[in-house]
Amino acid sequence: MNETLTTEQKLEIYYWMTLTRTFDERMVNLYRQGRGLGGAFSQRGHEAISVAVGYALAPDDIVAPMHRDLGTYMLRGMTARRVFSNLLGRETGITRGRDANLHGAGDMSLGIIGFISHLPLSLPVALGAAMSFRYRGEARVALTFCGDGSASEGLFHETLNMAALYQAPYVLILENNQYAYSTPVAEQTRVVDLAERAPGYGIPAVIVDGNDVEAVYGEVRIALDRARTGGGPSIIEAKTMRMLGHAIHDGADYVPRDLLAEWEAKDPVKRYAQKLVESGVTDRDELDEIDHRAAAEIEEAIDYAEASPFPDPATVEEGVYAE
C-alpha cells in the first residue's frame, strides 16, 4: 500500500504502542506482587500487530480480538481503566467483575466481539458478522485474529472455506508467534509459512513482519479495502514472537533462550522508536514525553481500578443467560 502516514499519525501509533507496552509491564508486575485476580496474558511482542490493526479499522467495522491484542481493544475505545478494573475483578470492569481477564471482554457499542476462550471459536462468530454485512449490502468488514495453534484446528479450515465460498467481507490476522502454549510450530505442521494454506480455500494471503507496525498497517488496509469493495476475505500471517509464557503462571522454560534473544533484538516498540528518530520524524526528547504520558495514564488507570468496588454478591445472577 502506498498510502503515506503523516508525522502526526506516526506519533499517534507510537503512543498506542507505548501505552500497550506500559500496560503490559505494569500488569505483569501487579500479578507478580499478588495484586491480580484472574488470568493475565502478556502481549509483549504483539504491539505492532494489535496497534496496526486497531489503527486501520474503520469505525463501523467489527473486530473480534484475542487475549494478546490489547492495542486493538484500546484503539476501539476500551480504556485502560476498564481493562485494569476487569483484571482486578471490579464492578467498573468490562464484565462487572464476572471474569477477571480479557475473556468475554466485548462491547458491541465499540464494535468489539468478546474474546471466546476456546480457540478458534471467535472465527465463525466474526464470519457471522461479516455475512450479515454482505446480506445487507453494507460496506463494513469483520476482522478477527487467531494464532498458529488455532490454524491446526478443524474450525479454522471450515470457517475459511465458508468465508471464501460466500465472498464474505472478512479479514483474518494469523498471529504466528512461534508457540501454541508450549508446542512450537514445527511440531504442529510441516508447513513453514501458514499462509501457504490460503490458496486451498481460494483466498489471497500475505506474510508480513509482525514486528514492523507500518508494514502490518499497510497490509491490513489493503485487506480491509478489498473486503469492503466486494473482493472477499484475506489472510494476513504476521510473524512475531510471544516474549513471555502463555499466561502469568507459565515461565516458558521450554523456549530456547537464543530464540528469545533473537526476537528481543527485533522488539517492535524499540524498533519503531529508532525508526522515527533516524528518519527525522521526531527526536528522543519528544518520544520520552510520550513515554511519560503513557506511564501516567496507566498509573492513573491502576489507581482507579484498585479504588473501584468489587461487585455486589446479590447481583451474581445478573447477565447470566444460560443455566
C-alpha positions in Angstrom: 0.0 0.0 0.0 1.4 3.4 -1.0 -0.6 5.5 1.5 1.8 7.6 3.4 1.3 8.1 7.1 1.7 11.7 8.3 4.0 12.7 11.1 1.1 13.1 13.4 -0.2 9.6 12.6 3.2 8.0 13.2 3.5 9.7 16.6 -0.1 8.5 17.4 0.9 5.0 16.5 4.0 5.2 18.7 1.8 6.5 21.6 -0.5 3.5 21.3 2.3 1.0 21.1 3.9 2.6 24.2 0.6 2.6 26.0 0.1 -1.1 25.4 3.6 -2.0 26.3 3.4 0.0 29.6 0.1 -1.5 30.4 1.6 -5.0 29.8 4.6 -4.4 32.0 2.5 -3.0 34.9 0.0 -5.8 34.6 2.8 -8.4 34.9 4.3 -6.6 37.9 0.9 -6.5 39.6 0.3 -10.2 39.3 3.8 -11.0 40.5 3.1 -8.9 43.5 -0.1 -10.9 44.2 -2.4 -7.9 43.4 -4.1 -9.5 40.4 -7.2 -11.8 40.5 -7.9 -13.7 37.3 -5.6 -14.8 34.4 -3.1 -12.4 32.8 -1.8 -12.9 29.3 1.1 -10.8 28.3 1.1 -9.4 24.8 4.7 -8.3 24.8 6.0 -8.6 21.3 2.5 -8.2 19.7 2.2 -4.4 20.0 2.9 -3.7 16.3 0.1 -6.1 15.2 -2.6 -5.1 17.6 -2.0 -1.4 17.2 -1.7 -1.5 13.5 -5.0 -3.4 13.2 -6.8 -1.1 15.6 -5.5 1.9 13.7 -6.5 0.6 10.3 -10.1 -0.4 11.2 -13.0 1.9 10.2 -15.4 3.0 13.0 -18.2 0.8 11.6 -16.1 -2.3 11.3 -16.4 -5.2 13.7 -13.4 -6.8 15.4 -13.0 -10.0 17.5 -9.7 -9.7 19.2 -7.9 -12.3 21.3 -6.0 -12.1 24.6 -2.8 -10.7 23.1 -4.5 -7.9 21.1 -4.7 -5.2 23.8 -3.8 -2.4 21.4 -6.8 -3.2 19.3 -9.1 -3.1 22.3 -7.8 0.2 23.4 -7.9 1.8 19.9 -11.5 0.8 19.6 -12.2 2.8 22.8 -11.8 0.2 25.6 -10.0 2.3 28.1 -7.1 1.2 30.3 -9.3 2.0 33.3 -12.0 -0.5 32.2 -9.4 -3.2 31.3 -7.5 -2.9 34.6 -10.8 -2.9 36.5 -11.7 -6.1 34.8 -8.3 -7.8 35.6 -8.8 -6.9 39.2 -12.4 -8.1 39.3 -14.0 -4.8 39.9 -17.6 -3.6 39.3 -16.2 -0.9 36.9 -14.6 -3.6 34.6 -15.9 -4.7 31.3 -17.6 -7.8 32.7 -18.5 -6.0 36.0 -16.3 -8.4 38.0 -17.6 -11.6 36.4 -14.4 -12.6 34.5 -11.1 -11.2 35.7 -9.2 -11.3 32.4 -9.8 -10.5 28.7 -12.1 -13.4 28.1 -15.5 -12.2 27.2 -14.3 -8.6 27.2 -16.6 -7.4 24.4 -18.5 -4.2 23.9 -20.7 -4.1 20.8 -21.1 -0.3 21.2 -17.4 -0.2 20.4 -17.6 -2.8 17.7 -15.8 -5.4 19.8 -16.9 -9.1 19.9 -15.8 -10.5 23.2 -12.9 -13.0 23.1 -14.1 -16.6 23.2 -11.6 -18.6 25.2 -11.7 -21.9 23.3 -9.7 -21.2 20.2 -10.5 -20.6 17.4 -14.2 -20.1 18.2 -14.1 -16.4 17.5 -13.5 -17.2 13.8 -17.0 -18.4 12.9 -18.6 -15.7 15.1 -16.8 -13.0 13.3 -17.7 -14.7 10.0 -21.4 -14.4 11.0 -21.0 -10.7 11.4 -19.3 -10.5 8.0 -22.1 -12.4 6.4 -24.7 -10.1 7.9 -22.8 -7.1 6.3 -22.9 -8.9 2.9 -26.6 -9.7 3.1 -27.5 -6.1 4.0 -25.1 -4.6 1.4 -23.2 -2.7 4.0 -19.6 -1.5 3.3 -18.3 -3.0 6.5 -15.7 -5.6 7.4 -15.4 -8.1 10.2 -11.8 -8.8 11.3 -10.6 -11.4 13.7 -7.4 -13.0 14.9 -6.0 -16.4 15.6 -2.7 -17.9 16.5 -0.6 -20.6 14.9 -2.1 -23.2 17.2 -5.6 -22.3 16.1 -4.5 -22.8 12.5 -4.2 -26.5 13.3 -7.9 -26.8 14.4 -10.6 -28.0 12.2 -12.8 -25.0 12.7 -10.1 -22.8 11.2 -10.4 -24.6 7.9 -14.2 -24.8 8.0 -14.6 -21.1 8.6 -12.2 -20.0 5.9 -13.8 -22.4 3.4 -17.2 -20.8 4.1 -15.8 -17.3 4.1 -14.3 -17.9 0.6 -17.3 -19.6 -0.8 -19.6 -16.7 0.0 -17.0 -13.9 -0.6 -17.5 -12.6 2.9 -16.0 -9.2 3.9 -13.7 -11.0 6.3 -10.1 -10.5 7.3 -8.1 -12.9 9.4 -4.9 -11.9 11.2 -2.9 -15.1 11.8 -0.5 -14.2 14.6 2.3 -16.7 14.2 4.1 -16.2 17.5 6.0 -19.5 17.3 4.4 -21.4 20.1 0.9 -22.7 20.8 1.3 -22.8 24.6 4.4 -25.0 24.7 4.2 -26.5 21.2 6.4 -24.9 18.6 5.1 -24.6 15.0 7.4 -27.2 13.7 5.7 -29.8 15.9 2.2 -28.8 14.6 2.7 -28.8 10.9 5.2 -29.4 8.0 4.2 -26.1 6.5 6.7 -23.4 7.3 4.5 -20.4 6.2 1.0 -21.0 7.4 -0.3 -18.5 4.8 0.6 -21.2 2.2 -2.7 -22.9 3.1 -4.8 -19.9 1.7 -4.8 -21.0 -2.0 -6.5 -24.2 -0.9 -9.5 -22.0 0.0 -9.2 -19.6 -2.9 -8.2 -16.8 -0.5 -5.4 -14.3 -1.1 -2.8 -14.2 1.7 0.3 -12.3 2.6 3.1 -12.8 5.1 4.2 -9.7 7.0 6.9 -8.9 9.6 4.7 -8.7 12.7 7.2 -6.5 14.5 7.0 -3.8 11.8 4.0 -1.7 12.7 3.9 0.3 9.4 4.2 -2.9 7.3 1.3 -4.5 9.2 -0.8 -1.4 8.9 -0.3 -1.3 5.2 -1.3 -4.9 4.6 -4.3 -4.6 6.9 -5.5 -1.5 5.0 -5.2 -3.4 1.7 -7.2 -6.4 3.0 -9.9 -4.2 4.6 -10.3 -2.1 1.4 -10.5 -5.3 -0.7 -13.2 -6.8 1.6 -15.1 -3.6 1.8 -15.4 -3.3 -2.0 -16.6 -6.9 -2.6 -13.2 -8.6 -3.0 -13.9 -11.2 -0.3 -11.7 -12.5 2.5 -8.0 -12.3 3.2 -5.4 -13.9 5.5 -2.5 -11.9 6.8 0.2 -14.0 8.5 2.0 -11.8 10.9 5.2 -13.4 12.1 6.3 -12.4 15.6 7.3 -14.0 18.9 5.4 -14.4 22.2 8.1 -13.0 24.5 6.7 -14.3 27.8 4.8 -17.5 28.7 1.3 -18.5 27.7 0.0 -16.8 30.8 1.3 -15.3 34.0 1.8 -18.7 35.6 4.0 -20.0 32.7 7.7 -19.4 32.9 8.2 -20.6 29.3 11.3 -22.6 30.2 10.6 -24.7 27.0 11.6 -21.7 24.8 15.3 -21.6 23.8 17.0 -18.6 25.2 18.8 -17.8 22.0 15.4 -17.7 20.2 14.1 -15.1 22.7 17.3 -13.1 22.3 16.9 -13.1 18.5 13.4 -11.7 18.8 14.3 -9.3 21.6 16.7 -7.6 19.1 13.6 -7.0 16.9 11.4 -5.6 19.7 8.6 -3.7 17.9 8.4 -0.7 20.2 12.1 0.0 20.4 12.4 -0.7 16.7 9.7 1.9 15.8 11.2 4.5 18.2 14.6 4.0 16.5 13.0 4.3 13.0 11.1 7.5 14.0 14.3 9.2 15.3 16.6 8.0 12.4 14.1 9.1 9.8 13.8 12.6 11.3 10.2 12.3 12.2 10.9 13.2 15.8 13.7 13.2 18.4 14.2 11.2 21.6 13.0 14.0 23.8 9.6 14.0 22.2 9.4 10.2 22.4 10.3 10.5 26.1 7.4 12.8 26.6 5.1 10.3 25.0 6.5 7.6 27.2 5.9 9.6 30.3 2.3 10.4 29.2 1.6 6.7 28.7 3.1 5.8 32.0 1.0 8.4 33.8 -2.2 7.2 32.1 -1.5 3.6 33.1 -0.8 4.5 36.7 -4.0 6.5 36.9 -5.9 3.5 35.5 -4.4 1.2 38.1 -5.3 3.7 40.9 -8.8 3.9 39.5 -9.2 0.1 39.3 -7.9 -0.5 42.8 -10.2 2.2 44.2 -13.2 0.7 42.5 -15.7 -1.6 44.4 -16.0 -5.3 44.0 -19.4 -6.3 42.6 -22.3 -6.8 45.0 -22.7 -10.5 45.6 -26.5 -10.0 45.3 -26.0 -9.3 41.6 -24.3 -12.6 40.8 -27.1 -13.9 38.6 -27.4 -10.7 36.5 -26.2 -11.1 33.0 -26.4 -14.9 33.1 -28.2 -16.2 30.0 -27.8 -20.0 30.4 -28.0 -22.4 33.3 
